[in-house]
Amino acid sequence: MADPGSVTLPQLRAAFAPLGISLDLDFVRLELADDKLTVHRLVRTPGGLPACRAEGGVQCEATVVQVVDELPAATEAVAEAGG
């Protein structure tokens, strides 16, 4: 199966939403390596503006989600009930 030439952000949001991963306005990038999915998000100041780095650019924070072959049975039931 060939990869698509492009996908839209709404398609990605819809694909990740059932997993409980929000690709909101602060979403910056996704990385999948080995058994970890890393979601990078923009850091905001208390005033709601993007937090800047001293050397330029904006600050990001990463959340790591473990990627497993199968979810435990109890987790699957909760995921299906929520979705």
C-alpha positions as CSV (number, residue, x, y, z in Angstrom):
1,M,0.0,0.0,0.0
2,A,1.4,3.4,-1.0
3,D,1.5,6.3,1.3
4,P,-0.8,9.2,0.4
5,G,0.7,12.3,-1.3
6,S,-0.8,14.5,1.5
7,V,-3.1,14.5,4.4
8,T,-4.9,17.4,6.1
9,L,-4.6,18.5,9.7
10,P,-8.3,17.8,10.3
11,Q,-7.7,14.2,9.0
12,L,-4.8,13.8,11.5
13,R,-6.9,15.3,14.3
14,A,-9.7,12.8,13.5
15,A,-7.3,9.9,13.4
16,F,-5.6,10.7,16.7
17,A,-8.7,11.8,18.7
18,P,-10.0,8.3,19.5
19,L,-6.6,7.6,21.0
20,G,-7.0,10.6,23.4
21,I,-4.2,12.5,21.6
22,S,-5.2,16.1,20.9
23,L,-3.6,17.9,18.0
24,D,-4.8,21.3,19.0
25,L,-3.6,24.7,18.0
26,D,-0.4,24.3,20.1
27,F,0.5,21.1,18.2
28,V,3.9,21.4,16.5
29,R,5.1,18.0,15.3
30,L,4.9,14.2,15.8
31,E,7.8,11.8,15.9
32,L,7.5,8.0,15.9
33,A,10.7,6.1,16.8
34,D,11.0,2.5,18.0
35,D,8.2,2.1,20.5
36,K,7.5,5.7,21.3
37,L,5.3,8.4,19.8
38,T,6.4,11.9,20.8
39,V,3.9,14.8,20.5
40,H,5.6,18.2,20.5
41,R,3.5,21.2,21.6
42,L,4.1,24.9,21.9
43,V,4.7,26.3,25.4
44,R,2.6,29.4,26.2
45,T,3.2,32.2,28.7
46,P,0.6,32.9,31.4
47,G,-0.6,35.7,29.0
48,G,-1.3,33.1,26.3
49,L,1.6,34.1,24.0
50,P,4.2,31.6,22.7
51,A,7.1,31.4,25.1
52,C,10.3,32.4,23.4
53,R,13.8,30.8,23.8
54,A,16.7,33.0,24.7
55,E,18.6,32.0,21.5
56,G,15.5,32.6,19.3
57,G,12.5,30.6,18.3
58,V,9.7,29.3,20.6
59,Q,9.7,26.8,23.4
60,C,8.2,23.4,22.9
61,E,7.4,20.6,25.3
62,A,7.2,16.9,24.4
63,T,4.9,14.2,25.6
64,V,5.9,10.6,25.0
65,V,3.3,8.0,24.5
66,Q,4.4,4.3,24.7
67,V,3.5,2.3,21.6
68,V,2.6,-1.3,22.4
69,D,1.6,-4.3,20.3
70,E,-1.7,-4.7,22.1
71,L,-3.6,-2.9,24.8
72,P,-4.5,-4.8,28.0
73,A,-8.1,-6.1,27.9
74,A,-9.3,-3.6,30.5
75,T,-7.8,-0.6,28.5
76,E,-9.4,-1.8,25.3
77,A,-12.8,-1.9,26.9
78,V,-12.4,1.7,28.2
79,A,-11.1,2.9,24.8
80,E,-14.1,1.3,23.0
81,A,-16.6,2.8,25.5
82,G,-15.1,6.3,25.0
83,G,-15.0,6.1,21.2
